[in-house]
């Protein structure tokens, strides 16, 4: 996908280039700088000596040596001095110049750490905003997969105001005396990720056996994994398989479920997801590139969707296009049905996306920040 946030070790990523948050000497240091030098081996330091340092906001490139990445792009972020000494523009320059170097080297993928947000003291929430907005501006004009790597999830800082509003929205949906409790505060606390470290179980999910009239919905809400999904969908969000089988049997035995009725239904299929998507793009007067960029979708994947009328997308892909097309909730539900899905209040990610759509906030970067904060799969592909 063009842009995503992940947690992990940047030195392990198989990308064309990784960015090193270096100091001005380029001779190694602590944090991510030291980790990259250790993983790359002594030849990296040897090449860095020949670069004769780097000024704040600029970037220089070396080979990756023992790293999975072909290149290391070294950039120097600013030391935080209260925000009145050009720190923001210097930080933007560090990201921008690194992206331009990656482009010059014909890189198709590049991974960044959070520059200056460690020992250099740049406030994490502000550092995240600068990183995302600068990367976003670049991707509006260029094709590249960009990854922002958060080494320690506890270091991630999401917009406190938006987080508070989102938490209140979730509480209102689950206002049954068994809701999430006090949900305000830092997103890195364990309460934001299911109450147990490493758990993906939703704090807000509650089991509900679908009624007979909801047979089709019970099946359509089952998360389906396809080739373009980077991560497996959590099993905690899937309805029990026994319930699905029981409802399928119940549906099969309902009045009107005859071979003739099925044949008639199959002869009158609705338009496919691909047909619906292309129709709505044309109806809104959008260019294809405008739509897939707003959806955080890779150009190659969009080409597959356009060329295959029966393409089966993931739920995240459908929702990404719903956001790009700025559909309201009812339109989003209809669009999801084209691919066999539905929104569900038992799915934390669905509730988060629903909140943004209801508030007419169609900024997929902000939506994905929220999904990351709540440990959910991001939209796009």
N, C-alpha and C positions, 0 to 999 in steps of 0.2 A: 504494500500500500504506500502511497506517496508520503504520508507522515504518520508516525505512530510514536507513542510513549511506551517504553517497556522498563521493567526493573531487572537488573542483572549486572553482569560484568562485561564492560565494553571490550575488553581484550579477547573475549571469546567469540565475538560476532564475526560471521563470515560475510563481510561487506567489502566494497572496493576500497573504502578509506574510513579510518576512524580519526577523530579529532582529539588532540592532546591539549588539555588545559595546562599549558606550560608556564614557566617563569621566563623572564627576559633573557636569561643566559642560555636557555634551551639545553642545559646540561643535566636535566633530571631534578627531581625534588620529591616531595611527599604526595600523598593522595593518588589521584588518577595518573598524574605525571610519573611518579615512581612506579606504579603498577604497569604502565605501558612500557617503560624502559626495561623493567625486569622481564616482561613477557616477550619483548622484541629481541632481547639479547644485546651483547656489547657492541655489535656493529652499528646499532642505532645511535649510540652515544658518539661513536667515531664519526659518523656522518654529521651529526649535530654540531660537533666542534667546528666543522668547516662552514657552517652557516653564520657564524659570528653573531649569534644572538637574534633577538626579534623584539621590535618595539610593541608597546601596548596597543591593542586593536588591530595589529597586522598578523599575517600568517605566512608560514613557510612549510614546505613539504619534503618529506624523506620517504624512502622505501619502508615497508613494514617488517622486513626481515623474518623473524620467527613467529610473527603474528599471523592469524588467518587473513587479515586485511592486507591488500597490496601496498597501500600507502598509509603513512601517518601524516596528518596535517597538524602542525604545531601552531597554536595561537595563544596570545597573551591577553587575558582579561584584566579589567581594572580592579584595583584595590578600592573597596568602598570607603569613602571619606565623607559620608553624609549626603551624597547625591548632588552636591553643588560644584563639583569639579569635573563635569563632563563624563561622569561614569556611564550613564545610559548610552550615549552615542559611542563611547569606546567599546562597550559590550556589544552593541549592535554591529559595529565594525568588525569585531572579532568573529561573530557568526557569519556576517556577509562575506568577508574576505576568505573565510574557510570554504564557504559554499562556492565562491568563484574559482578558487584553486581546484576544488573537486571537479567542477565543470570543465576547467581547462585540461584536466587529466582524463577527461572522458569517463568519469566515474558515474555509474548508474545508481550506486547506493553509498550513503555516508552516515556514520553514527557519531553523535555528539554527546559529551557529558554535559552536565549543568556547569557552564563556565562561570567562574568567580563566586559561586554560591557556597564554597567551602571555607577554607581558611582566609580567603580574600574578603569575606564578610558581606558580600552583596546580599541584601534581603531576599530570601528564597522565592517568595511570591512574586516580587518584582522581577527577579532573574528569570522566572518561568515565563512571565508575560513578554519580556524582551526576546527570549529564545523563540517562543511560539510565533510571535508577530513577525519577526525577522525571517524565520524559515518560511512562514506563510507567504510573505511578499515575494520571496524568491520562487516558490513553487507556482505562483500565479503566472510566471513568465517562463518557467523551465520545467522539464520532465526529469525527476529524480526521486528515488526513494530515500527519505530522510528519517532517521530514528533518533529520538531523544532518550538517552539511557539514564535512568535514575538508579544509582548503585544501591542506595539504602532507602526503602520506601518511607521510613520515618523522616527522611529529609525532604519529602515532597510537600509543598505547601500550595493548596488550592484556595481560590478566592473565598475568603471567610464569609462575606456577605451572601454570595451566591450559594455557598454550602449551607448556610443557615436557612435560606429560603427553600432550597431543595429538601432539606431535612424536615421543614414544616409541612411541605407538600406531601411527603411520604407519611408523616404522622397523621395527616388528615385522612389519607386513604385507609390507614390501618388504625383508626381511632376506635378501638374495641376494648381498651383496657389492657391489651397485651402488646402494645406498640413498642417502638424502639427505645422509649424512655428519653432521657436527656441526650439529644443528638448533636448539640452544638459543640464547637470547639475544633481542635486540630484534627484534620482528616486522617492523620497517621495513627491515631489511637485505635486500639483493637476493635472498638465498637463500630468503627467504620468498615471493618472487614469481617463481620460476622461474629465478633465477640471472642473468637479463638484464633490465635496466631496461625496463619497459614490456611485457615478455613475459608471456603468459598460459599458456605451455606448462608443464605439470605437471613438477615435478622427479621425480615418483614414477611417471609413466605408463610402461608398457612394452607394446609391441605384442604381441598374441596373436591368432592366427587361430582363430576359433571352430570347434569340431568340428561334424560333421554333426548330432549330437544337440542342438546348441545353436542351431539355425537360428532358432527363434522369438526366443530371447534376443538373438541378434546384431542382429536388427532392432529389438527393443524397447529396446535400450540406446542407440539413436540419439537424441540430444537433439532434441526437437520444440519449435519456437518457436510460441507462440500469441499472441492479441491482448493478453492481460494482462501479458506479460513486458515489463519495462522495458528490458532489455538483451539483446542477441543472445548466444546461447550460443556459447562459444568453439569454433571449428572444430577446435582441437587436441584437444578432448575427444570428437569424433565419430569413429566407425569409418570407415575408407576406404570410399568409395562403391563401388569395385570389389568389395570384400569383401562388401558388403551384396547387390549384384546377384548375385554368384556364389553366395552362400548361399541367396538366394531361388530361383535356378534349381535348386539342389541340393534344396531343400525340395520344389519343385514336382514333381521327378522321383522322390521317395521313394515306396515302396510305400504304397498306400492313399490316395494323392492323386488320387482319381477325382472326376468331377463329382458322382456320387451321394454320396460321402463329404463333399464340401464342402457340398452342400445340407443334409445331415443335421446337419453342424456348425453351419451358419448358423441352422438351425431350433431349435438348443438353446444359444443364446448365454447366457453367464453374466450376472449382474446387472451393470449399468453402474457407472461410478465414482460418479455422483450417487446411485444407489440404495444402493450400499454405504456411502457417507458418511452418508446420512440414517439408515440402519439402525443404524450404529454410534453415532451421536449419541444416538439413542433408547435403545439398549442400555446406554449409560453414564449415562443419566439426565441428560444435559447440556442446557442451553438452547442454541438456535442462536447467540445472541449470545455466550455463554460460549465456544463452540467457535471461531467465526471470529475472536474477539479473541485467543484463545490461539494461533491459527494465523497471526496478523498479516495477516489477510485483510480486505479492504474489504467493508463490508456490501452494497454494490451487486453486487459480484462473487458473494458468497454467494447473493444472491437469484437471480442468473442460473443458478447451479448447481442451486439448489433447483427452479427452474421448468423446467429443461431436462434431461430424463432422459438425453439423449445429449451433454451438455456435454463438450467435450474440454479438459481442463486442461493446464497446463504441468507439467513434472516438479517444479518448485519448489513449485507449489501443492499437489500431491499430498503431497509430503514435509512441507509445512507442516501439513496436516491430520493426517498420521500422527503428528507431534510433539504436536499439540493433543490427539489422542485417546490419547496415550501408548501407542502400539503397540510391541510388541517387534520384533526384526529379522525374524522369520518372518512376523509379521502385516504388517509394513511391506512386505515383498516381495510378499505376496498383494495388498495394497492397490494397490501400484504396477502390478501386472498388470491391474487393472481399467481402467487408463488407457493400457496398452500400454508401460509402462516397467519397468525393473529396476535394482537397485543394481549398480554396477560398480567393481571395484578399480582400473580404469584411469582413473577419474574422481575427481579430487582432492576435489571437493565431496561426492561420495557417501561417500568415506572419512571425511571430517570429520563428516558427519551420522551415519554408522554409529557412530563413536566415542561421540557423545553418547547415542545410543539404547542402545548396549551398556552404558553407564554409568548408564542411567536418568535422564539429565539432559535433561528435556523443556522447558527454558527457551529459548524461541525467540529471545529477545533475546541470550542468551549464544551460541547457535548462530550467529546472524547476525553477531555481533562476530567470531567465529572465521572465518567465511566471508569477511568483509571483510578480515581480516588476511591471509588467503591469496589475496586477489584473486579471489574467486569470487562468482557471483550469489547474492543473498540469498534466503531462503525467504519465501514470502508473495506477495501480489499487490495 
